[in-house]
Amino acid sequence: MEDKCINCRYFDNRSALIESAFPGLNSLSSAYGSVWAESGICSLHELFLSPWRRCKDFKQ
C-alpha cells in the first residue's frame, strides 16, 4: 500500500463530510464531481487536499 493521503487514516473523502465542512457546496450539486473527484479532508492538518499527495505524518 502506498503512503499517499488516500490510504491514510487521517484522510476522509466522504461526500457528506465534505458537504458539511463547506456549507452551501451541495447547492452546486455534490461534493463528488469532476473537480473534486477523490479529494478529501485531512483531519490531522485540517486541509482539503488531493488524495495523491504525501506527507511525513502518514498513518495506515
Secondary structure, 3 states (H helix, E strand, C coil): CCCCHHHCCCEECCHHHHHHHCCCHHHCCCCCCCCCCCCEEECCCCEEECCCCCCCCCCC
